[in-house]
Amino acid sequence: MQLTEKHQEYWSKTLRLTAVLLAIWFIVTFVVGFYARELSFNFFGWPFAFYMGAQGSLIIYILIIWYYAKSMNKLDQEFGVAEAEED
């Protein structure tokens, strides 16, 4: 099946969004954890590494999921592939 230019553009934007959000996830999960000892400053009264391990990374994960859903809905509507609302 040959993809049209519109399909290729949609797929390209979807992959770009996914790659950026996965890069953010990787940084939050592995890079911050790896450099936790070097990130020794207080953040809301707690050491930054402890805060990121206990709360910060979870908040960022939720923001990633929210942003992905919002962006994909907008992208789906832009390209006319959005699901119909049921009432």
C-alpha positions in Angstrom: 0.0 0.0 0.0 1.4 3.3 -1.0 1.1 6.1 1.5 0.0 9.5 0.4 1.9 12.7 1.2 -0.7 13.5 3.8 -0.2 10.1 5.5 3.6 10.5 5.5 3.3 14.0 7.0 1.0 12.7 9.7 3.3 9.8 10.5 6.3 12.0 10.5 4.8 14.4 13.0 3.6 11.5 15.2 7.1 10.0 15.2 8.7 13.3 16.0 6.3 13.9 18.9 7.0 10.4 20.3 10.8 10.7 19.9 10.8 14.1 21.8 8.6 12.7 24.6 10.7 9.5 24.9 13.9 11.7 25.1 12.3 13.6 28.0 11.3 10.4 29.7 14.9 9.0 29.3 16.4 12.2 30.7 14.1 12.2 33.7 14.4 8.5 34.4 18.0 7.7 33.7 20.1 10.9 33.4 18.7 12.6 36.6 19.1 9.3 38.5 22.6 8.8 37.2 23.8 12.3 38.2 21.7 12.4 41.5 24.8 12.9 43.7 26.0 15.8 41.6 22.5 17.4 41.8 22.9 18.2 45.4 20.8 21.4 46.0 17.6 22.0 47.9 14.3 22.0 46.0 11.3 22.9 48.1 13.3 22.0 51.2 14.4 18.6 50.1 17.5 17.4 48.3 16.8 17.6 44.5 17.7 14.0 43.9 15.3 12.8 46.6 12.5 15.0 45.3 13.0 13.8 41.7 13.0 10.1 42.9 10.0 10.5 45.2 7.7 13.0 43.4 9.2 14.9 40.5 9.6 12.1 38.0 6.0 10.9 38.6 4.7 14.4 38.0 6.7 14.7 34.8 5.4 11.2 33.6 1.9 12.4 34.1 2.6 15.6 32.2 4.1 13.5 29.3 1.0 11.4 29.1 -1.3 14.4 29.2 0.7 16.3 26.6 0.9 13.3 24.3 -2.9 12.8 24.5 -3.6 16.5 23.9 -1.1 16.7 21.0 -2.3 13.5 19.3 -6.0 14.7 19.5 -5.0 18.0 17.9 -3.0 16.2 15.3 -5.8 13.7 14.6 -8.2 16.6 14.1 -5.8 18.5 11.9 -5.5 15.5 9.5 -9.1 14.4 9.8 -8.6 11.1 11.5 -10.1 11.9 14.9 -12.6 9.5 16.4 -16.2 10.6 16.4 -17.6 11.7 19.7 -20.4 9.5 21.0 -23.3 10.9 23.0 
